[in-house]
Amino acid sequence: MELSDKTRQALAAGRKIDAIKQVREETGLGLKEAKELVEIHLATNPDLCHPPVPMSAGQKTLFYLVFGGALCALGYWLLVPA
């Protein structure tokens, strides 16, 4: 089955969920079948797949600060008697 231009545009923009919704509206397929159709299309057209965007240095720093703070809070909660 061929996908519509609107569905292809959604996939090219990286909006997989919108593409699945569009397939469901156009064909009347169920969620599982529409998702499989979109994934088959993505597998056969790898140029539509976008690689994940790497985190910037600031995002990494924030991630490690939040993660470290959570670990400290968990350690304190586990080790300090109530």
Phi, psi and omega in degrees: 000136181268141179273151179287165179298321180297321179292318178297321178296320178297318179294320180296331178274359179083017181258077183295320181296318177297323178295319179295317178300318181296317178298319180297318179294319185285325188251339185079012178289160174284173183300312182299314182294319179294319179297316179298319180297316179294318180293324176296317179298319179294322181292326181273349178231075185296345178292343178276343181281129179260136176291155179296145181278127180290153179284146176282170180299321179294321179294320178296316179300313179298317179302312182292325177295315180293315180297316179296319178297321179294320178295318178297316179296319179294316178298317178298316181297323182281327189264333183271123180292146183283000000 
